[in-house]
Amino acid sequence: MYAFLTLSATSATRFMSKPGASWPERVRGLVSVSCDLIGNLKANAKSDPAAAEFAWWYQSYLCTDRGRDGYAADPVGFNRFTWQQASPRWKFDDAVYLRSAQAFGNPDHVAVVVHNYRWRVGLVQEETRFDAIEARLATASTIAVPPITMEGDANSAPHPAPAVCKSKLTGKYQHRQLEGAIGHTCRRKLMKPLLKPSWMCRNCTALPLLRCIGRSSSDRAKA
């Protein structure tokens, strides 16, 4: 048995949602910024209304060679701009941003980012060894493990409403609205006092739960 905690949106939420959808026997609970974002190529093939497509401008941009080259030329500046768009009321400073920006210097960073966005709309091939898992995920319309979802009060990035999340999460559901000009990126110190569901380790809050990931249920009971 594993307990999963998602501390950021987008990629982390996608990763953590998948075990809850397809292998609920391995997951004790899900804490997610926004709700599940499991990719579905068939659904993604259908275009969205203009306003929704506009919100995903960076996906369309990165699906072009011009966008790929533009991103490769300045990933630090590009991502700072998207941070400001997604969290317009978060007045982060250079020190905070540059701690994350170090990751953009990884030699495979641009290739991974571009492939991800192109894969979502069917422009590139996925790894075929995962075809069976992807097919299983495509049929997983709900997640049954007990979830907590969180959303910032000033999130300007594309995200579903809590009611949409609730329709996909059939376990005992709780939602936390994070107040205080919180955008797409939910800072850890703001989440800590909000997270203490009954399925966490005894006396755990959000941060100690990270140390519980991968431990057996009997080990967690001793925590």
N, C-alpha and C positions, 0 to 999 in steps of 0.2 A: 504494500500500500504506500502511495506517495501523496504528499500534499504539495500542490503547485501554487506559486505566488507570482503574479505578473505585476511588475512595478512600472511599466511604461506601456505606451500604446503601440499600435501598428505591429511591427514584427514580433515583439515579445508576446503580445496578445494572441497573434496567430499561432505561435509555437505552443503556448500553454493551452490554448483551446483544443488543440487536436487530440491530446490524450483524453481529455474530458469527453469529447464527442465519440471517439472510436473505442476507447478502452476505459470505460468508467470504473471498472473493477480495480484499476490501478491508481485511481485518483480519489482523494478524500474530499477535496474542495477546490474551488477556483476563485481567486481574487483577481479581478480584471479591470484595467482602465479601459472604459468603454466595454462593449460586449464582444462576442466572438467575431473574428474576421477571417474565418476559414475561406481560402480562395476557392472559387467555383468557376472553372473556365467556361462552362456552358452559360452560366448566368452573366458572366462578364462579357460575353459576346454581344449582348444586347446593350445598345447605347442608352445613356441616361438623359434626362431633360437637360437643357442647356446650362442651367444654374449648377447642377451637379457636375457636369462635365467641366465647367469652369473651375470648380473647386479642386478638381484633380488635374489642373493644368500641367503640373510637373510630370505626371505620368505620360501625358501626351508628348511633352517636350523630350523626355528621355527615350521615347520610342522612335525618335529620329536620330540620324547620325549627327546632325547639327547639334542636337541637344546633348548627345553623348559627349561630343567634343567640347561643348561649352561647360558641361559639368566637370569633365576631366581637367579643364584649364583652371578651375577655381572651386573645388568642392567646399572649401571653408567659407567662402563668400556666399555660395549658393545655399548652403544649409543654414547659415545665419539668417538669410532672407526668409527661408521657410519657417524657421523658429519664430521670427518676428510676425509672420503672417498668422501662424497657428496659435500663438500666444501673445497677442498684441498688447496686453496689459502687464506682461511679465517683464520687469525692468532688470534683466540679467546683465551682469557686467562681463568684461572681457575674460576675466579669470574663470568664471563659471563656464562660459562658452568654450574656451580653449581646452578645458579638461576633456570635453567630449570630442572636440575637433581633432585631437591627436589621432583618433581612430581613422580619420579620413586619409591619413598618410599611408595606410596599409597598401601594399602593392596590388592586391586584388580588389580593393574597395570599389573602384569605379565599375569594374567588370561585374561584380556581384550586384551592385545597385541597379545597373542598367538591365541586366538579365532578369532580375526580379520583376521590374515594372513591365518589361516586354513579355515575360511569361504570363503575367496576369491577363493580358489581352490576346494571348495565343500567337504571338509573333515569333517565339523561340520554343524549342523543344525542352521539355523537362527531362530529368533523369529517369530513364525508363525503368530502372530497378525499383522505383517508388510508385509505379503505375497502379498496383493493387491497393496500396494505401490511399492514393489520391481518389481512386474509385470508391473506396469505402467512405472517405470523408465527404464525397459529393452527395452521398445518400443520407448523411447524418444531419437531419433537419433540426434536431434539438440536442441540448446537453443536459443530462439528468443529475449530475453531481451538484451539491449545494454551492451556489455562487454568490459572491458579492461583486457588484459592479460599482465603479466610481467614475465621476465625470466632473471636470472643472467647470466653474461657473462662467468662464470666459474663453472657452475652447472654440476657436474659429476654424479649426481643421474639420474636414468631413467626418461626421460621426452620427450614429443612430441615436434616436431618442430612447430614454429608459424603457418606455412601453414596448418598443421594438425589441430591445434586449430581453425583456421579460418573456416575450412570446417565444423566444428561442431557448430559454433556460427554464427547465421544468422542475428542477429541484427547489428546495426552500430558498427563496430569493430575497436578497436585500440589496438596496441601492444607497450609495453615499454620494451626496452632492457636496463637492469641495468648494467652499466659499473663500473669497479673498483674491479676486482677479487671477484665478487659476486657469491656465490655458490648456493646451494639448499635452504639455509635459507636467505631470503631477509630481511635485517635489516630495521626496521621501519623508521629510520631517512633518509635512502636513498630513500624510496618510497614517502615520503611526498611531495617533489616538483614535482613529476611526475604525481600526481593524482588530476585532477580537471576537470572531465567531466561535461557536462551541466546538467546531471540528479542528481548531488549531491546537497546538501543543498546550498543555496545561500551563497557565501563567504566561503564555506567549503573546507578543504583539507582532506587528509586521516584521520588524527587523530580526528578532530571534527565529521567526519561522524560516528565514532563509537558511539557517543552520539545520533545520529539520528536514529539508528537502532530501529525498533519497533514503531517509531512515525508515526502518520498519515501524509499523503501528505500535508494537510492543516497546520499542525504544522510545518512541515519541511519548508514550504514556508515562515514562519515567522522567521526562523533561520537567 
